[in-house]
Amino acid sequence: MARSEWRDTTVHTDVLVVGAGPAGLALTLMLLRSGVRVTLAERSTAFRRDFHGEILQPGGQLVLDQLGVLEGAERRGAHTLEGFQVVQGHRTLLDIDYRRLPAPHDRLLALPQPHLLAELLATCARLPGFTYLDGHRVSALTEDDGRCTGAVVTRLGTRRVRVRASVVVGADGRFSKTRKLAGIDAGRTDVFDQDVVWFTVPAPGRATGRVRIHRAGAAAVLVHDTHPDRLRIGWTLPHGSYNRVTAEGIAGIKRDLAAALPAHADLLHEHLTGLGDLSLLDVFAANAPTWTRDGLVLLGDAAHTHGPLGAQGINLALQDAAVLHPVLVAALAAGDVRRARLVAFEQARRPVAEAVTRMQRVQAKAFFGTGGRAAAFLRARAAAVVTRTPVGARITSRIAYGRTPVQVHTDLFTAGAVPGARAA
Ligand SMILES: Cc1cc2nc3c(=O)[nH]c(=O)nc-3n(C[C@H](O)[C@H](O)[C@H](O)COP(=O)(O)OP(=O)(O)OC[C@H]3O[C@@H](n4cnc5c(N)ncnc54)[C@H](O)[C@@H]3O)c2cc1C
């Protein structure tokens, strides 16, 4: 792996991927395995991303398994979870049991993103053709006659690397700079009207084995096991209410949370010591009006952003990578990276992303709003269907995989998949 130690330098590569999140790293690995040279630019120098979600659906597990990295990522530390539950007081409103799905991916996995990303990066680093520019942000795109021909990435504003690439892939997340530089709108929509307060507490011997959403008045609190022996807690609040909620300081928050999570009140009391233990995250959904330009593609959150509901974002990001991989390999092999070719990726994935947004809208209404009698009726009906009927088994499979499981094109894992790519 070549590391960056340049001032003004030019790098020639086949594909520049911006962003080493799940989407960018998975795509990088697939392309490297197909003999494509990839330069990966990532603004951070460490995978410190405690604020990111980590629940991985079976569809994403399948992609990682086919890439041969699931086991290694899991060995770095993870928790197996049997399913999702929505509870209110002592009542279980909804119980989605993943053990109904076919093995071996008949579970949810709480896999910290640093473990997933470190495993993917280590695997990329063992392959030829890989250049990793960590600590580098994309600052400009280069163009020739309307076609994207690369980007300028900078480190602390002092080092500048001009990356000449056949294709630039924007995998730089929900606030994507690549998308902005390409003049593409984020396409933000109002699916959620919530913020999430996010934190973890030590909980040795207190694993719950599930993702649980505890409904409590206007709020909902998500709880699941996380490595190592901790509980991750996500408290959803109406947008803009954080200042009011924190007006009484940590004592008021402990009181409200303990009322919603009586079984964990002792942990909250012992381990929440100040507002600094909490991170506040803005939750929103978006879908960019286009994901492709000549020589440029957006994927993962950069193309379509989803909230944490139903744990879909990482799943979609990994599946996006698996679908984009053959499209890019074919485009590079043909020497034609115009939008007309790349758009096949967008056509395949946009309906999937839209379906997830629709599903999250229903979930947000059914399980997070106070909503009065109509919402209560909808909740009870949906819960009964999903929990007990064969339709529920199909819905579980849809949440786990999308319409159909996405397979990695391992048949393209050969250095000759793109003739001449390495030699260029
Ligand atoms: C509170 C919350 C909880 C969530 N929980 C879950 C969950 O449990 N399960 C789930 O599946 N999804 C969850 N999600 C969504 C999930 O985190 C994202 O969908 C997923 O991480 C998207 O992956 P990505 O690779 O597209 O983008 P990201 O993971 O955002 O990665 C983008 C990368 O690009 C880098 N980058 C950004 N800007 C630049 C730049 N200018 N130059 C270079 N690099 C740059 C970033 O540092 C980052 O490494 C959650 C989201 C939120 C907000």
The ligand as a MOL file (V3000), in Angstrom:
LIG
                    3D

  0  0  0     0  0            999 V3000
M  V30 BEGIN CTAB
M  V30 COUNTS 53 58 0 0 0
M  V30 BEGIN ATOM
M  V30 1 C -27.7600 7.8590 14.3600 0
M  V30 2 C -27.5970 6.9090 13.2130 0
M  V30 3 C -27.6670 5.5440 13.4400 0
M  V30 4 C -27.5580 4.6510 12.3880 0
M  V30 5 N -27.6760 3.3170 12.6400 0
M  V30 6 C -27.5670 2.4430 11.6240 0
M  V30 7 C -27.6210 1.0360 11.8470 0
M  V30 8 O -27.7380 0.5710 12.9900 0
M  V30 9 N -27.5150 0.2080 10.7780 0
M  V30 10 C -27.3900 0.6890 9.5100 0
M  V30 11 O -27.3240 -0.1220 8.5610 0
M  V30 12 N -27.2910 1.9960 9.2670 0
M  V30 13 C -27.3550 2.8890 10.2890 0
M  V30 14 N -27.2390 4.2220 10.0430 0
M  V30 15 C -26.8940 4.6600 8.6870 0
M  V30 16 C -25.4360 4.2860 8.3510 0
M  V30 17 O -24.5420 4.7370 9.3440 0
M  V30 18 C -25.0520 4.8620 6.9900 0
M  V30 19 O -26.0840 4.6250 6.0670 0
M  V30 20 C -23.7640 4.2130 6.4380 0
M  V30 21 O -22.6850 4.4480 7.2920 0
M  V30 22 C -23.4860 4.7660 5.0380 0
M  V30 23 O -22.2470 4.3010 4.5740 0
M  V30 24 P -21.4340 5.1420 3.4980 0
M  V30 25 O -20.1770 4.3820 3.2550 0
M  V30 26 O -22.2950 5.4950 2.3550 0
M  V30 27 O -21.1210 6.5400 4.2210 0
M  V30 28 P -20.3350 6.8390 5.5770 0
M  V30 29 O -20.3760 5.6860 6.4860 0
M  V30 30 O -20.8610 8.1500 6.0730 0
M  V30 31 O -18.8230 7.0350 5.1120 0
M  V30 32 C -18.4000 8.1880 4.4160 0
M  V30 33 C -16.9050 8.3360 4.5680 0
M  V30 34 O -16.4820 9.4540 3.7800 0
M  V30 35 C -15.5520 10.2390 4.5160 0
M  V30 36 N -15.6350 11.6090 4.0170 0
M  V30 37 C -16.6100 12.5180 4.2170 0
M  V30 38 N -16.3220 13.6650 3.5810 0
M  V30 39 C -15.1350 13.4790 2.9530 0
M  V30 40 C -14.3280 14.3010 2.1250 0
M  V30 41 N -14.6820 15.5690 1.8230 0
M  V30 42 N -13.1780 13.8030 1.6240 0
M  V30 43 C -12.7860 12.5300 1.9190 0
M  V30 44 N -13.5270 11.7060 2.7340 0
M  V30 45 C -14.6990 12.1680 3.2270 0
M  V30 46 C -16.0380 10.1000 5.9650 0
M  V30 47 O -14.9960 10.3880 6.8890 0
M  V30 48 C -16.4660 8.6250 6.0020 0
M  V30 49 O -15.4060 7.7620 6.3470 0
M  V30 50 C -27.3400 5.1310 11.0790 0
M  V30 51 C -27.2460 6.4930 10.8380 0
M  V30 52 C -27.3870 7.3860 11.8880 0
M  V30 53 C -27.2920 8.8610 11.6110 0
M  V30 END ATOM
M  V30 BEGIN BOND
M  V30 1 1 1 2
M  V30 2 1 2 3
M  V30 3 2 2 52
M  V30 4 2 3 4
M  V30 5 1 4 5
M  V30 6 1 4 50
M  V30 7 2 5 6
M  V30 8 1 6 7
M  V30 9 1 6 13
M  V30 10 2 7 8
M  V30 11 1 7 9
M  V30 12 1 9 10
M  V30 13 2 10 11
M  V30 14 1 10 12
M  V30 15 2 12 13
M  V30 16 1 13 14
M  V30 17 1 14 15
M  V30 18 1 14 50
M  V30 19 1 15 16
M  V30 20 1 16 17
M  V30 21 1 16 18
M  V30 22 1 18 19
M  V30 23 1 18 20
M  V30 24 1 20 21
M  V30 25 1 20 22
M  V30 26 1 22 23
M  V30 27 1 23 24
M  V30 28 2 24 25
M  V30 29 1 24 26
M  V30 30 1 24 27
M  V30 31 1 27 28
M  V30 32 2 28 29
M  V30 33 1 28 30
M  V30 34 1 28 31
M  V30 35 1 31 32
M  V30 36 1 32 33
M  V30 37 1 33 34
M  V30 38 1 33 48
M  V30 39 1 34 35
M  V30 40 1 35 36
M  V30 41 1 35 46
M  V30 42 1 36 37
M  V30 43 1 36 45
M  V30 44 2 37 38
M  V30 45 1 38 39
M  V30 46 1 39 40
M  V30 47 2 39 45
M  V30 48 1 40 41
M  V30 49 2 40 42
M  V30 50 1 42 43
M  V30 51 2 43 44
M  V30 52 1 44 45
M  V30 53 1 46 47
M  V30 54 1 46 48
M  V30 55 1 48 49
M  V30 56 2 50 51
M  V30 57 1 51 52
M  V30 58 1 52 53
M  V30 END BOND
M  V30 END CTAB
M  END
